[in-house]
């Protein structure tokens, strides 16, 4: 795992020494991603500079050094990630006459591009990657991102200079960078608590969409092309509609077991120590089980625990580790240790990011890094195999309310809103019995969610409400409107055979890369740990999962059905079957207790006014409601607080 960065400017704008000096400053911002080695390569006549920081995983010798030039001299590459099938591609290329100096996958990538061309070569790569590739003959730069967006890649034109890199902090190190905040993007962030691709918090800077290739030249006029997809989850789903898996349950279980065994085995290959995160849930337990049965020594597994029982999974992980015979390490964290991470978050994430599980993810990565350089994770199991509650709940609720005419539902919503929350507090049990998902200790929240359900004109509105933190984020902002992203515009939603599958696909395309994978990448690379995700960075596993019929994923009230059947071959059912827990921290009561003064200072009315972004009224009202306990506003408030913290650190 590594960090890449660079720029493309008008030819001969700067001397070689100037270019090298500037790209090295950009590289220095990424030293945490690659503490083992560094390299820079410039072409002043073309206006190109490439910079690289290396975390050595494969081929620890100098033959793995980057930037790397192809044997024919045409291509120069910097590459962050891993291509796990490089050995088989190497063998094929060797048969075609290619010779190799070392054993790195980078050298294989270059030979593959030289042999087959950029897009045909990329289609062969099985793995996670962010690539910058310079074609010296065509004077063209290619930016390439893996299929599902495991590895980050940012880019954007600042005047006549194209900047790109693994993290925004590298781009900010260039003098051409303009740190103008995009207020319309800020509205999107407030809705989701992350900035959805292709946007970033900065105007003119973008995330390269997963599964895409962007090519550019600096010939006048500036050659600003749009990203071209080489892989699409929607295309896979479309094919699956007519080519569904037709086998029996037993055949599906066997096929998935075989695919995952191979995927896990490939991801255990490294020239450094390898371990795994273990929560004791279905996904991580299956990954660890497949590692243990295929390895020659005990797998090193890592879990962090919390004293608060509602957030602690360490006991479950311990039981699974004991059964599988792993070398298990767990660390119970104090509230003080957990909260000490908060000041690190603005720098770690580079732009506002407010998934509070970022805190334990960083801490478990820090724990693992004390013992290994690579850790496998179970990320992607929920989105691919139907693990989240809203895959069940949304279709079920819509079925129960859709028969009521829309005007009557809207009338009911209006009547409910006319009754004060205090009166609802005594009669809320009725709604809880009808909609079990409404059960909570906050009566006002129950009322609000019931109103949202009744006002929904289509099932997509229910899902949008579930994933939205602030329902009307533009109302919080001065001089801003919300951009029309996929999630905000249901008419742009992908197609699928059922509502549950549509929601799963939406999560795979949006929440997974922009929240979950962003969180894991920044948290792990912040401590120089590589995380590999066998469910996601093997596209054959993803494509198999997307082609399974829904009843092999969700059966009755059980999610991840086929995945569970594979796991039960290795781990007793009694150790696994339990209600799903989130990987989080008690932000709810922290904001009323130990974080209250910190939060109050950040969202002080005068400070909000001086910042020039927010209307203080709605924020202060939500803060008051949270403090008095009438509503749980932790998610909305955490988003505001993370923006304010980020602004303080980066403004």
N, C-alpha and C positions, 0 to 999 in steps of 0.2 A: 504494500500500500504506500502511496506517495502523494506528493503535491505537485501540480503542474501550473505553470503560468507563462505569460508572455504578452507580446503586443505586435501589431502590424501598423506601421506608420508610413507616410509618404517616403518613397525611396530617397536615401541619402540625406534624410532630415538630420540625423546625428551620426557622429563617427562611431567606429567600432567600440572604442573605449567608453563612450557615453552610453551606448546601448547596453554594453555589458554591465556597467555600473548601475543602470536603471533596473535591468531585469534581476540583478542580484538583490537589490532592495526589495523587489517583489517576492523573490524567493525567500528572503529572510522572514517574511511574514508567515511562511508556511513551514517553518523548521519543525514544528510539532508533528506535522504529517510525515516528515522524512528526516529523522535525525542522523541517519547513517552515512549519507553521501549527498553531494550536490553537484550540479553541472549546468552550464549555460552555453548556448550556441547562438550566434548572430550572423545575419547576412545584411550588412548596411546597404548594399546596392538594391536589395529587395525591401528594406525597411522592416525586417522581421527579427524578433528576438524570442528565444525559447528558454525557459528556466525550469529546473527540476530539483525537487528534494526527495530523497529516497529512504524508504523504510524497507530494508533488504529482507525479502521473504524467500525468493528463489534465486539461485545462482548468486551467492554472496560475493563472488569474485569480481574483479574490475570489468569482466566481459559483460556484466549486467548494467554497466554505467549508462546513464542517459544525460542529455539527448544522445540518441543513437542514429547513425546514418546507415542506410541500407547498403548491402554489398555492391550494388550497381551504382551507388552514389546519388540516386535520384531522390530518395525520400529521407526526411529527418523526422524523428518521432519523439514525443514525450508522452508518457502513458501512466495513468494511475489506475491500479486495479489488478485483476488476475484473469488470464484466459486459461481455464482448467483443462481444456482439451488440446493444449499446445503440443503435447507429445505425439498425438495421432496426426495432427496437421504437419508437424515436423517430419514425421516418417513419410507422409505423402509428398511433401516438398523435396525431401532428400531423393525420393524416387524419380523426381523430375529434374534432378541435377543440382539442387541447391546445396551449398555447404554452409556449416555453422561453426562459429568460433567458440561459443559457450553454450550454456543450457537454459538461458532465460527465455521466458515467453515473449519478451519484447522483440528479440531477434526473429522469432517465428512470425510475429505480426508483420514486421517489415517485409520478410520474404513472401508472405501470403499476399500482401498488397502488390508487391512487384510482379507476382505470378498471375494474379487474377483480377487486379483492380481493386479500388477502395470498397465499394459496396458489396461486390461478391465475396470479398475476403471477410468483411465484417459479419456478413450473414453466417459464416462458418464458426464464428467465435462463440464459445460457450463460457460465459463468465460475467464479471462485472468490470466496467471500464469507462474511463473518460480519457479521450485521446485527442491530442493536437498533432496533426500530421502535415508537414510541409512538402509540397511537390516542387522541387527545384527547377524542373523543366517547364512546368506550366505556371510557375509563380503563384500557386494557389494553396490556400490554407484550408484544411479540413478539421472541423471540430466534430467529435463523435461521442455519443453517450449510450450506455448500455440499455437493454430493452426495457427495463422497469424503473431505471433511475436510481440504482443503488449508489453510484458514484456521482458526485456533483460536478457541474461544469457551468460557469457563468461567463457571459460575454456581453459586449456592447460597444458601440461607437461613441467616443467622446471627441467631438469635432471630427478631425480626419484620422484619429487614432483608434484602432480596434484594440480593446483590452480583453483578456480572457484569463481564466484561472479556476482552481479548485474551490477557492473561497473568496468572498468579497474583500477580505482584508488585503489580499494580494493586489487586487485592482485598485484599492484605495491608496496603495503605496506609489502609484504612478502620478506624476504631476498633472497629467491631463484629466485626471478623474474629477468629476463634478458631483459632489455629494448632495444633490438636490433631492429631497424626499418627494415621492409621488403620492399626493394626498388621496388620489383615487384608489391606489393600491392599498393605502392605509385602511380604507373602508373594507376592503377584502380581508385584510389581516384581522380586523376587529370581528368580522363575522366568523372566521374559522380558527383564529388563534395561530395561524401560520400564513405565510404569503404563498398563494398558489402559483404554480408555473403557468405561463412562462415569465411571470412578473417577478421583480424584486422590489424592495422598499425604495430603491433609487431609480429616478427617472432615467430611462435610456439604457438601463442594464437589465439583462434577462437571464433566466435559466434556460439552458438548452433542454428542450423536451426529451423525455426518455424515448429510446428507439429511433433517434433521428441523427442525420448527418447534415451539417451546415458547411458549405464551401464558399470561400470568399477570395477575391483578389483586390489589390489596391490600384488597379488601373483606373485612371479617370474616365468617366465619373466613378465614384466609389461603387464597388460591386457588392451590394447588400442583398444577398439571396435569402430566401425563406428556408427554414429547416425542412429536409425531405425525410419522411419516415422510411426506414428499411424493415421495421417490424411493428405490428399493431395488434394489441390485445383484442380490439374490436374485430379485426380481420379473422383472428383465431376463433372468436365466438361465432362469427358469421359462418365460418366453415363448419363449426361444430353443430350448427342448427340442422345441417343436412347430413352430417357425418358423426353423429353421436356415438359414444362408446356403446357397443351392442352386446358386450359380454355379460356374464353372470356376476353376482356379487363376489364370488370366490375369485373369478378371473380378474376383476377390478382390484381386489385386495392384493393379489399376487403381482399384477403389473405395477401397481404403485410401490409395493415393497421393493421390487427389483429396481425401479427407477431411482428411488430414494437411496437405496444401498449404493448404487453407482455414484450418485451425486455426492453423497457424504464421503465416500472413499476418495473421490477426486479432490475434495476440499480439505482432506487431511494431509495432502501432499505439501510439504514445506521443508525448508532447510533450517527452520527455527521451531521452538516448542509450540504445540497446538493444544488448545483446550476448548471449553464450551460453557456458555451461560446455561444455568439450569434453574428454572422456577418451580419445577414439579408439575407444570401443566402439560397438556397433550403435546404441543409442538416441540418444546425444548426437550421433553423426556424422550420423544421419538428420535430426535437428532442424536442425543447422547447414547441411546440404546444402540443405534446403528453404528455409531463410532466405536462403542465398546466391543461389539461382536466382530468388528473388522480390524481392530487395532491389535498390536502386539504387546501393549502395555496398558496400564490403567489410564483412563481418560481423566484429565484434570478438569473438574467442574467447579463452578463459582456461583454463589448465591449471597445476597445481602438480606438481612432481616431487620425488622422494625419492632420496637417494643409495643407499638400500637397494634393490637390483634387484627383490626380490620384491614391492615395493610401488609400483614406479615405472611409470606408464603414459604419461609425458610424451612419450617417443619415438614412441609410436603416435599420440598426438594431434597431434604435430608433422607426421607424415606425412600425416594426413588434412587438416590445415589447409593444408599446402602444395598438396595436390591440389585442394582447393576454392578456394584463393586467398583465405583469410581474413586479416584483420589479427590475427595471433596473438601472445599474450603468455603466457609461461610463467615460472614462478618456482621455482627449486630451493631447497628448504627444508633448513636444517640441523636436526639433532636438537634443538638448543637452542631454535630458533624454534618448532618443533613442540610441544615440551614446555611452552613458555611459555604456551600456551593453557589448560593444565589448571587453573590457579587461577581462570580466568574462568568455567569451566563451571557451577558451582553457581548463580551469578547469571544466567547466560545462559539456563539451562533451567528455573529456578524450582522444579523438583521433581527427584528422583533420575532420572537418565537415563544409560544406560551402553552406548550404541552408540559404540565408540571412533572410528568414522568421523565422529563429530561434530567431531573436531579438524581433519582436512583439509577438511571441508565449511565450517567457519568460515574457514579460511585462504584457500580459493579464493574465497569470498564477499568477503573483505576485499580480495583482489587485484582482483576484478572491479569493486568499488565505486570503486576509484581511477580507473576509466575510464568506467563506465556507471552508470545508476540502475536499469536493468531487465536481468535476465539470464534467458534461456530454458534449461530443463533437460530431460533425457530421462527424468525420473522416471516410473515406471509401466509402462515397456515390458516389464520382466521379469514383473510380476504379470499383465498383460493378455495377453501373447503367449507365455508359457511359457519364461522365460529362466533360471530357477534350477535348479540340479542336482537338488534334491530332488523336482522334478516328474517327473524320469525315474527317479531312484534309488528312491524309496519304492514305487511300483507294481512295479518290477522285483524288489526284494528280497522284497516280500511274496509275489510269485508263486513265488519260489524256496523260501520256507520254509513257506508255508501248507499244503502237502501233508503236512507232518509233524504228527502228532497233538499237541495242545496239551500233554498231560501229558509226552510225551517231550521236547518242547522245553524245558519247565520243568525236567525232570530234567537235561537237558544243561546248562542254565544253572547249576544248582546244582553240578554237577561241575566246571564251569569255575571257578566262584568258590572252590571248595575248593583249587584249585592256586594257589600263590603266584605273583605277577607276575614274579618273577625267573626262574621256570621257563618261563613263557610267552615270555620275551624271546627265547629261542633257537628256539622253534617257531611264532612268530607269523606267519611268512611264509605258512603254509597258509591262515589266515583272510584274509590280504591278497589271496591269489589268488582266493578265492571271492567276497569282497566288496571290490571295488577301492576303494570309498570309505573303507575302514578303513585304508588305507595312510597311515601317519604315523610320525614318529620317536619316538612315545611308546608303548611296549609296553602299559603299564597302560591307556591310553585305548582301545587296540584291544580289549583284553579286556572292558572295561566296555561298549563299544558292541556287541560280539558278544553279551554277556549280555542287553543291552536288546532286541536283535533276537529272541533266542530266547524271552524272556519276554512278548513282544507277543502279545496275544490277538486283536488286530484291526489292520488297517493304520493306523487313526487313531492308535494308540499309538506307531507308529514316527514319524509326523509330530510328535506331541506331544514325543517325546524329542528330536527334531532342534531344535525351537524352544525347548526348556527349558534354561536355564543350570543352575540348581539343580533337581534332579529332585523333591526333597521339601522345598520351601523352608520350610514351617511348622516343620520340625524344627530349623531354625536359630534360630527366634524364641522369645522368652518370651511367653506368653499371647497367641498368635495362631493363627488358622486361615485357610486359603486360601479366598477367595470363589469361588463357582461361576460363573466366566465361560464364555463360549462355547468358548474353546480348551481349558479344563480339563475341560469336559463334552462328550465326543464325541457324546452323544445330542442335543446342541443344535446340532450342526454343520449348516451349510446343505446343501441337496441339490444334486447335480449329476449329469451323465450318466456320469462316470467318476471314479476316485480322483484322477487328475492334475488334473482340472477342479475337483474339490472342494477340493483343497489350494490351487490358484490362487485360488479364490474366498475361501478363508479368509485367505490373505495379503492380498488386496485389502481385506478388511473389517477386519483387525486389524493386522498388521505394517506395512502400507503407511501408514495414517493415524497410528497411534500411535507408530511408530518413524521411518520414512523421512521422512514429511511433517512431523512434529514437529521432527526434526533439521534439515531444510532451512529451515523457517520461523524457528526460533530463531537458527540460525547466520547466515542472511542478514539478517534484520531486526535482529540485533545490530549490524550495520554499516550499517543503513538501505539495504539493497538489496532490491528486489522480484524474486522469482523466479516465473516463469510456467512451467507444465507442460502443453504442448500435448496430451500423451497423456491427461491426467487432468482438466484444467479445461474440457475440451470433452466434454460428456456424450454427444454423438453419436459421437465416436471410441470412447469406452468401450463404448457399447451395440453398436457394430459389432463390436468385438473380442470382447465376451462372446457374440455370436451366431455367431461363426465356429466351424466344426467343429474338433475337437482336432487333426486331422491337418494343418490349415493353420497350426497353431502349433508343434506338435511332430511332426517327421517323421524317423523313424529315431532317430538320436542327436543331431539338430539341433533346438535350441529357437529360438523366434522366427522360424520358417521364412518366413512371409509378410512379416514386417517386414524380414528380410534381402533378400528379393527386391525390395522397394521400394528399399532402400538400394543394391543392386548396380546400379541404373539411374544412380546418381550417383557412387558411389565403387567403385573396383575391389575385387573380392572379396579379393584378396591383401592389401589394407591392413586388412581387418576380421577375417578368419577366424583366430582364435587362441583358446586357452583363456581363459575368463572370469577376470578378476582382481577382487578386492574393493577397495573404496576405503577403505583403512585405514592404520594405523600399527603398528609392531612392538611392541605392548604386551607381548607374550610375553617378549622378552628385556629390554625396558626395566625390567620388574618385577624381573628378576634383576640388573640393572645400575644405570643412573642413577636409577631411581625406587625402588630398594629401600629406602632409608632413609625416604623419604616414605611409602611403603606400610607399612613396619614400624611407623611411629609411629601411623598411622591405625587399624591393626588390632592394636595392642598389647593383650594380654589384659586388662590392668587398664582400659584405655580402653574396650574392648568391654563389660566388666562395668559400668563406671560409666555407660555410655550407656543401659543398661537395656532394650535391644532384642534383643540377640543372645546365643546360647549360644556362647561362644568356641571350644569344642572343635572342631567341624567346620570352622570358618574357619581356625583355626591349623593344623589338619592339612592342609587344602588348600594353605595358604601353604608349609608345609614340603615337600609333594610337588612344588609348582611350583619351589621353589628348588633341590631336589635333581635336578630334571629327569625324574622318573619319570612325571609327568603334566603336561599343559598345562592349567593352571587359570586362564588369563588372563581368560576370559569371566566365570567365577564371581567371581573376585577383583575384577575391574574393577567389577562391580555393587556389591559391598560397599564398595569404595573410593569410588565415586561417591556412595553414600549417606552415608558418613562425612564426605566433603568437603561435601556439601550440608547435612548436619546442623550441621557446624561453622559454615557461613556463614549458615544460616537458623534454627538452633535457638533 
